[in-house]
Amino acid sequence: MDYTNIKCAILGSTGSVGTQAIDALTELGANITMLAAGKSFEKLLEQTKLCSPEIVATSDEACGEKLRAALAHTDIKIYSGKDAICRAIYDCDAKLIVHSISGMAGLPAALAAAETGARIAMANKEALIAAGHLIYARLEKSGGELIPVDSEHSAIFQCLCAQGAAHPSRQADSSRVRRILLTASGGPFFGWSSEQLDTVTPEMALAHPTWKMGPKITIDCATLMNKGFELIEACRLFGVDSDKVEVLVHRQSIIHSMVEYIDTSVIAQLSYPDMRDCVRFALTYPDRAPAGSPPLDFAKVGTLTFHEPDNEAFPLLNLARETWRRGGTAPASLIAADEEAVDAFLKAKIGFGDIARVVIAAMEKCPVYEADSEDPIYKAENEARIITNEIINKYAK
Ligand code: MG
């Protein structure tokens, strides 16, 4: 298969996943026609020189001005400002859109991308968690599709390919799938008690053993909130109830997730952890392309271990399960409450153990609305931020 004619766009190109997406796509020789990012001018300029896209979009006006000056001698179109990324999505005519803008800020871009009919390689979990049903409604209309790039969901998607003809991203055939086994590294504080967790500092939490990522998601991995988000993400992506998704701690991060069928057969996806593999799969599916990454050496890995998660020390996992059951705008509130609590922890306003206490207390107070459009989702998000900050102030050191 020749990928050189496939127009690709990368949203959030200067972030950790975005950078790795450029690696994976250039390795395949794909045509990167649009890059979009926020304030990281130097990095965006460097990527622009490397990829020579037709359009570069930045949500930041000042970054746009600097890009215009630096690229004045080229015919690259620069879009800047609040709606720049969405305008660029509509104009760039990409067949593959890698969405790696992080946080709820990525929702408008996700909805726009879903309207274009392109394949979305989705690395933004917040938009899916808060508004996955709205994204799928748009994909239905446009004829587009979504392939998850989050490593666990890429794995589940690949395992679901074993169920037969149905497109795995739309629906896990619930009559055939018994459970989805979502694997978790367990984070840097696996085995720690609640009391020990209260001694964790931002520096300690930012040293993630396996994946190199931004600070917000690294903290979410340490509290297991990330796994809770991924549980909701799996429910959205594969059309299953949260009681069908089980979390399993697997310290080696070699199995990226598994699907158990009703005949007790379990299909797993294994590889060394590398986000580039997930991006490559999203582009090449249902085909496969050779990777530059090293093949799995089973004898060297030696042992794969599995543990049940400690729901007492890490209560955010069960909170996510409950939040999915509450439905409506509750998942959006959870994202916002967690963002505020993690931010407060990184600024040393609250302790590590307080993150879960604050988020649980906030979710008890957040009203839940029907999430039939973006407006109630944004309303719930904003209210959750206010409620959470009131609680943070009570906990503040
Ligand atoms: Mg993940």
Residues whose N, C-alpha, C, O or C-beta is under 5 A from the ligand:
A	BS01	MG	D150 S151 E152
